[in-house]
Amino acid sequence: MNRRGFLKALGLGAASLVGAGPRACPGQPHGIAPTRPNIVFILIDDMGWPDVACYGSKFHETPNIDRLASQGMKFTDAYAACPVCSPTRASIMAGQYPARVGITDFIPGHWRPYEKLVVPENRLQLPLESVTIGEVFKGQGYSTCYIGKWHLGGKGYSPDKQGFDKVVLGVKNQNDKQVSGFTDQAIKFIQEKKQEPFFLYLSHHSVHIKLEAPDELVEKYRNKPKPTTGVNNPTYAAMVEHLDTNIGRILKKLDDLYIAERTIVIFFSDNGGLHEAYGGYTGKRQIVSTNAPLRDEKGTLYEGGVREPLIVRWPGVIKAGTTCSVPVTSVDFYPTFLEIVGAGGDSNQVLDGENIMPLLKATGSLERDAIYWHYPHYHHSRPAGAIREGHYKLIEFFEDGQLELYNLKSDIGEKNNLAKTMPAKAADLQRKLATWRQSVGAKMPTPNPDYDPARANEWGGRR
């Protein structure tokens, strides 16, 4: 089935909302609300799980995000499909694991020509054949808008080719300077489309390095008493608060227009936080943040690399102030959006995620047994894959087949490797991980004939 056939099979154009209907608000222009909810999807770049106050930060101030959590559902065990940006972004757009899409590293990726393994080729764009969530919403009569970082392909593969009517892209490495501008554009779009259902995808470059924030906020955190534990970078903390302030502007706009009651707001991050920058911007290594109590950072398959803050507010459907500890992942957004807009029908586009509506409505559980990761690249760690089933998580390193098994319920910091004391469990999860890789067509690294231990850490261009 081709792209057009898939859209037709979804039944686009005959939408119905699953869940509670909207509530008309006093003072709403024209007095009648659209019958389907708006969606504002806010994606942060490199924000770690504990960076937000409501997730445990003792230094960062995030009153607007905290308030969003108090009005909706906070997920404690939400995951990015990859520990770097482009693959996770592809998983959200296409509803598929990065290994199935073929984007398994950030675009364009990087290369260590003398390491033990030759890593697989990385696709440099989201295929136009993929039917994106933007196209689904557009086909259902939604106005669609993409603002911010794309990182899923250049000319010919930009968001306007993937279902978004309005597109505002940013400039690389001007992260925090663009936060207010992106917010201005988002508010403008919301104002223009307040009388019709809309899907706004707001993808900030911040809090990715380079570190930059308003001077007055940086000075505030330089002077603020610091906790005795953790990394407390004043500039990074200021970036987090600056983001929070601008998220607050969007929430206020929804309130001012009397459309907050019929607007779903989702807050998420594309991968874990960066602990230490290599110095490309400053000429020296720089401590950025910490993901404690989680282990490690962006670019690794430990919890610090893939566990993310996720908050969903949906008035009238999600009970305010609730917390969900069921593991969910970024591939789940797509099938959940299909349910929200009432799109259904058979298609040949495989969706790897699961509709999480039962969790949002607190009416049931999920059917899947496990969540998977495939990151066959060198970054802040070695090429590896991982599986989480229940409370157990297995990481398999591809260089030597080393296994690490953790019970996340009792060991969230992944300090106690159980692989040797629970060999049967480790072997079972390793078999399931291998079976999953085969099912999604995951590409594996191969031995490198040019391996040179003395030069293994050198970066270079792919030959």
C-alpha positions in Angstrom: 0.0 0.0 0.0 1.4 3.4 -0.9 1.4 6.6 1.1 -2.0 7.8 -0.3 -3.5 4.4 0.3 -2.4 4.4 3.9 -4.0 7.7 4.6 -7.2 6.6 3.0 -7.1 3.4 5.0 -6.9 5.4 8.2 -10.3 6.7 7.4 -9.1 10.3 7.5 -11.9 12.8 7.4 -14.3 10.9 9.6 -12.9 11.6 13.0 -14.5 11.0 16.3 -13.0 11.7 19.7 -12.5 8.8 22.0 -13.0 10.0 25.6 -14.8 12.8 27.2 -16.1 15.6 25.0 -14.9 19.2 25.2 -16.5 21.7 27.6 -17.6 25.1 26.3 -16.1 27.9 28.3 -17.8 31.2 29.3 -16.6 34.0 27.1 -15.3 31.7 24.3 -15.6 33.5 20.9 -18.6 32.4 18.9 -19.7 30.3 21.9 -19.0 26.9 20.2 -15.9 24.8 20.6 -14.6 22.4 18.0 -15.6 18.7 18.7 -12.0 17.4 18.8 -9.1 18.4 21.1 -6.2 20.5 20.1 -2.8 19.1 20.8 0.3 21.0 21.9 3.3 18.7 21.8 6.4 20.3 23.5 9.7 18.5 22.9 12.8 19.5 24.8 16.3 18.7 23.5 18.6 16.9 26.0 16.6 17.5 29.1 17.4 14.9 31.8 14.8 13.1 33.8 15.6 14.9 37.1 16.0 18.4 35.5 12.5 19.5 36.5 11.6 20.3 40.1 8.6 18.0 40.1 11.0 15.2 39.1 13.4 15.9 41.9 15.6 18.8 41.0 16.7 20.7 44.2 18.2 23.5 42.2 16.2 24.2 39.1 13.0 26.3 39.3 10.2 25.1 37.0 6.9 26.4 38.4 5.0 26.2 35.1 6.0 22.7 34.3 5.3 21.7 37.9 1.8 23.2 37.6 1.3 21.3 34.4 2.1 18.1 36.2 -0.3 19.0 39.0 -3.1 19.4 36.5 -2.4 16.2 34.5 -0.5 13.0 34.7 3.3 12.6 35.4 5.0 9.5 34.1 7.9 8.2 36.2 9.1 5.5 33.7 8.8 7.2 30.3 11.5 6.5 27.7 13.0 7.9 24.6 13.4 5.2 21.9 17.1 6.1 21.6 19.7 8.0 23.7 20.3 10.6 21.0 17.9 13.0 19.2 17.2 12.0 15.5 16.2 8.4 16.2 13.8 9.4 18.9 12.3 12.2 16.8 11.8 9.6 14.0 10.1 7.3 16.4 7.6 10.0 17.4 6.9 11.0 13.8 6.5 7.5 12.4 5.4 5.4 15.4 8.2 3.0 14.7 11.4 1.9 16.5 14.5 3.7 15.1 15.9 0.3 14.0 12.9 -0.2 11.8 13.1 3.3 10.3 16.9 3.0 9.8 17.8 6.1 11.7 19.8 4.8 14.6 22.1 7.7 15.3 21.8 11.4 15.2 21.9 12.8 11.7 24.4 12.7 10.1 26.1 10.7 12.9 29.8 10.3 13.5 32.5 7.7 12.9 35.5 6.2 14.7 37.5 4.6 11.9 39.8 2.6 14.2 37.4 1.2 16.8 36.8 -2.5 17.3 33.5 -2.4 15.3 32.3 -0.8 12.1 29.0 0.7 12.9 26.1 0.4 10.4 25.2 3.1 8.0 22.7 5.7 9.4 19.8 6.8 7.2 20.1 10.6 6.7 16.4 11.5 6.5 13.0 10.3 7.6 11.6 8.6 4.4 8.9 10.4 2.7 7.1 7.1 2.4 6.6 7.2 6.2 3.1 8.6 7.0 3.9 11.0 9.9 1.7 12.1 12.7 1.6 15.5 11.0 0.0 13.9 7.9 -2.5 12.0 10.1 -3.6 15.2 11.8 -3.7 17.2 8.6 -5.8 14.4 6.9 -8.2 14.7 9.8 -8.8 18.4 9.2 -6.4 19.7 11.8 -4.2 22.8 11.2 -0.7 21.6 11.7 2.4 23.6 12.7 6.0 22.6 13.3 8.3 25.0 15.2 11.9 24.5 16.1 14.5 21.7 15.6 13.7 19.1 13.0 16.9 17.0 12.5 15.2 14.4 10.3 16.6 15.5 6.9 17.4 18.6 4.9 16.1 19.9 1.6 13.3 17.9 0.3 12.7 16.2 3.7 11.6 19.1 5.8 8.4 19.2 7.9 6.4 20.9 5.1 6.9 17.6 3.1 5.7 15.6 6.1 2.3 17.0 6.8 2.9 20.4 8.5 1.1 23.5 7.0 3.2 26.0 8.9 6.9 25.5 9.5 9.3 27.6 11.5 12.8 26.2 11.8 15.6 27.5 13.9 19.4 28.0 13.5 21.7 25.4 14.9 23.7 26.3 18.0 21.6 29.3 18.8 19.6 27.3 21.3 18.4 29.5 24.1 18.3 32.6 22.0 15.5 31.1 20.0 13.3 30.0 22.9 11.3 33.2 23.1 11.1 33.5 19.3 9.7 30.0 19.0 7.2 30.7 21.7 6.1 33.9 19.9 5.5 31.9 16.8 3.6 29.2 18.8 1.4 31.8 20.4 0.7 33.4 17.0 -0.4 30.1 15.6 -2.6 29.3 18.6 -4.3 32.7 18.2 -4.9 32.2 14.5 -6.3 28.7 14.8 -8.3 29.1 18.0 -11.6 28.3 16.3 -10.5 25.1 14.7 -8.7 21.9 15.9 -4.9 22.3 15.7 -1.8 20.2 16.2 1.2 22.3 17.3 4.6 20.5 17.5 7.0 22.8 19.4 10.6 21.4 19.3 13.1 23.5 21.3 16.8 23.4 20.6 17.4 24.1 24.3 18.7 22.7 26.7 21.2 21.3 24.3 24.7 22.8 24.4 26.1 25.3 23.8 25.0 26.7 27.2 23.5 30.1 27.0 20.7 31.9 28.9 19.6 35.4 29.8 22.3 37.1 31.9 19.9 38.0 34.8 18.9 34.4 35.2 22.4 33.1 35.1 23.4 35.6 37.8 20.4 34.5 39.9 21.6 30.9 39.9 25.2 31.9 40.6 24.0 33.6 43.8 21.5 30.8 44.7 22.6 28.4 47.5 23.4 25.1 46.0 22.5 21.6 47.3 25.3 19.6 48.8 25.0 16.9 46.0 24.6 17.1 42.3 25.9 19.3 39.6 24.6 22.8 39.7 25.6 24.7 36.6 24.2 28.2 36.8 23.9 28.7 33.1 22.2 25.3 32.6 19.8 26.0 35.4 19.0 29.4 33.9 18.3 27.7 30.5 15.8 25.3 32.2 14.0 28.2 33.9 13.9 30.2 30.7 12.2 27.3 29.0 9.8 27.0 31.8 8.9 30.7 31.6 8.1 30.4 27.9 6.1 27.2 28.4 4.1 29.2 31.0 3.4 31.8 28.3 1.9 29.2 26.1 -0.3 27.8 28.9 -1.4 31.3 29.7 -2.4 31.9 26.1 -4.5 28.7 26.1 -6.2 30.0 29.3 -6.7 33.5 27.9 -8.4 32.1 24.8 -10.6 29.8 26.8 -9.3 26.8 24.9 -7.2 25.1 27.7 -10.2 22.8 28.5 -10.1 21.3 25.0 -6.4 21.2 24.5 -4.1 18.3 25.3 -0.6 19.5 26.4 2.3 17.0 26.2 5.8 17.7 27.7 8.6 15.4 26.8 12.4 15.2 26.0 14.2 13.5 23.1 16.9 11.8 25.2 18.7 12.0 28.5 20.7 14.9 29.8 24.3 15.6 28.9 26.7 15.3 31.9 29.9 16.5 30.3 30.5 18.3 27.0 33.7 17.5 25.1 34.6 21.2 24.7 33.7 21.9 21.1 32.3 25.3 22.0 34.7 26.4 24.8 37.9 24.5 24.0 37.7 22.6 27.3 35.5 20.0 28.8 32.5 21.3 30.6 30.3 19.8 33.3 26.7 20.5 32.2 24.3 18.6 34.5 23.7 15.3 36.3 21.0 12.7 35.8 21.4 11.3 39.4 20.0 9.1 40.8 20.0 7.7 37.3 23.2 6.3 35.9 25.2 8.0 33.1 24.0 10.3 30.4 22.9 11.0 26.8 24.5 8.6 24.3 24.3 5.6 26.6 21.6 3.0 27.2 21.7 3.4 31.0 18.7 5.1 32.5 20.3 8.5 32.4 20.4 8.2 28.6 16.9 7.2 27.9 14.5 7.8 30.8 12.7 11.1 30.3 10.2 13.5 31.9 6.8 13.1 30.4 3.7 15.0 31.5 0.3 14.9 29.8 -2.6 17.3 30.6 -6.0 16.6 29.2 -8.8 18.3 31.1 -11.9 16.1 31.5 -10.1 12.9 30.6 -6.9 12.8 32.8 -7.4 13.1 36.5 -5.4 16.0 37.8 -2.3 15.3 39.9 -1.9 11.7 39.0 1.3 9.7 38.6 1.8 6.7 36.3 4.7 4.2 36.8 3.9 2.0 33.8 6.8 2.0 31.3 6.0 3.9 28.1 8.1 4.9 25.2 8.2 7.5 22.4 6.8 5.1 19.8 3.6 5.1 21.8 2.6 8.7 20.9 1.6 7.8 17.3 -1.0 5.0 18.1 -2.3 7.2 20.9 -2.8 10.1 18.6 -4.7 7.8 16.1 -7.1 6.9 18.9 -7.5 10.5 20.0 -8.6 11.7 16.5 -10.5 8.5 15.7 -8.4 7.4 12.8 -8.6 3.7 12.2 -8.4 1.0 9.5 -5.9 -1.5 8.2 -2.6 -0.4 6.7 0.8 -1.8 5.9 2.7 0.8 8.0 3.8 -1.2 11.0 3.4 0.6 14.3 5.7 -0.5 17.1 4.1 1.5 19.9 1.0 0.9 22.0 -2.0 3.1 22.5 -1.6 4.4 26.1 -5.2 5.7 26.4 -6.0 3.1 29.1 -3.3 4.7 31.2 -4.4 8.3 30.5 -8.0 7.4 31.4 -7.0 5.1 34.2 -9.2 2.4 32.7 -6.7 -0.4 32.1 -3.2 -1.5 31.4 -0.9 -2.1 28.4 -0.6 -5.5 26.6 3.1 -5.5 25.7 5.7 -7.4 27.6 8.8 -5.3 26.9 10.4 -2.2 25.5 13.6 -2.3 23.3 16.5 -0.2 22.3 19.1 -0.5 19.6 22.1 1.8 19.5 24.9 0.2 17.5 27.1 3.3 17.6 30.0 4.8 19.6 29.1 7.9 21.5 29.4 8.2 25.3 29.4 4.5 25.5 29.9 1.4 23.3 27.5 -0.1 20.7 24.8 -1.9 22.5 21.2 -2.9 22.7 18.8 -3.1 25.6 15.4 -4.6 26.7 13.2 -3.7 29.7 10.7 -6.3 30.7 8.8 -5.6 34.0 11.4 -4.3 36.5 14.3 -6.0 34.8 16.5 -4.4 32.2 19.3 -6.1 30.2 22.0 -4.3 28.3 24.0 -6.2 25.7 27.3 -4.7 24.5 28.1 -5.7 21.0 32.0 -5.5 21.1 32.3 -8.5 23.4 28.8 -9.7 24.2 29.0 -8.5 27.8 25.7 -8.5 29.6 24.4 -6.3 32.4 21.2 -7.0 34.2 19.5 -4.7 36.6 16.3 -4.7 38.7 15.2 -1.1 38.3 12.6 -1.4 41.1 15.4 -1.9 43.7 18.3 -0.4 41.8 17.3 2.6 39.8 20.9 3.7 39.6 22.0 0.4 37.9 24.8 -0.3 40.3 24.3 -4.0 40.9 24.8 -6.1 37.8 22.7 -9.3 38.3 23.8 -11.1 35.1 26.0 -13.6 36.9 23.7 -14.2 39.8 20.6 -14.5 37.6 22.1 -16.2 34.4 18.8 -17.7 33.3 17.0 -14.4 33.4 19.8 -12.7 31.5 19.8 -15.4 28.9 16.1 -15.2 28.5 16.1 -11.4 28.0 19.1 -11.7 25.6 17.1 -14.2 23.4 14.1 -11.8 23.4 16.3 -8.9 22.4 17.8 -10.9 19.5 14.4 -12.0 18.3 13.2 -8.4 18.4 16.2 -7.1 16.4 15.4 -9.7 13.7 11.8 -8.6 13.6 12.6 -4.9 13.0 15.5 -5.5 10.7 18.0 -4.0 13.0 21.5 -3.5 11.4 24.4 -4.8 13.5 28.0 -3.5 13.6 30.7 -5.8 12.2 34.4 -6.4 13.1 36.7 -3.6 11.9 39.7 -4.9 9.9 41.4 -1.5 10.6 41.1 -1.7 14.4 43.9 0.1 16.1 43.7 0.3 19.9 46.1 3.3 19.9 43.8 5.3 17.7 40.4 3.9 18.7 39.1 7.1 20.2 39.8 9.2 17.1 36.9 10.7 15.3 36.8 10.9 11.5 34.6 11.0 8.4 33.0 7.8 7.1 34.9 6.2 4.3 
